[in-house]
Amino acid sequence: MKINLHLTNNITEIEKLVHAVDEFGRHNHLPGNIIHDVTLALEEMISNIIFYAYGERDNGHKINVGLSIQGQQLQLEIVDDGKPFNPLQNPVPDVNKPLAEREIGGLGIYITRTLMDDLEYQRINDHNTLTMNISLAGQRC
């Protein structure tokens, strides 16, 4: 099964995203930990796009999210027309530092990188494309 979800750059769209991921997970008999990890990773990436990829009053942009199962891999794809941004080039935060000494930002990308098995970024035709994979080997119910 594959789903394509079309969101706008409005934070209220996160609820639509969470519902779609939950429905996809239940339909494909995915365990709760996979649904949780996928939801968290997508929430982090989509909220970053909504808050940072567009100008403050630049509404009406489309963010496309695809979820598909290919063999033993769950693939997530996010495509947006925001400012060019490769999250894989973001510096890894030092999570061992005390909170007061840490740089602001970057934790959402860090969390996503730890939850997913593989991430790939491309800039194609003025669009950011982030592909994330998580293994389902031994995970399906």
Summary of the structure (lengths in Angstrom):
residues: 141
radius of gyration: 15.2
end to end distance: 15.8
largest distance: 45.4
contacts: 397
relative contact order: 0.21
helix: 36%
strand: 28%
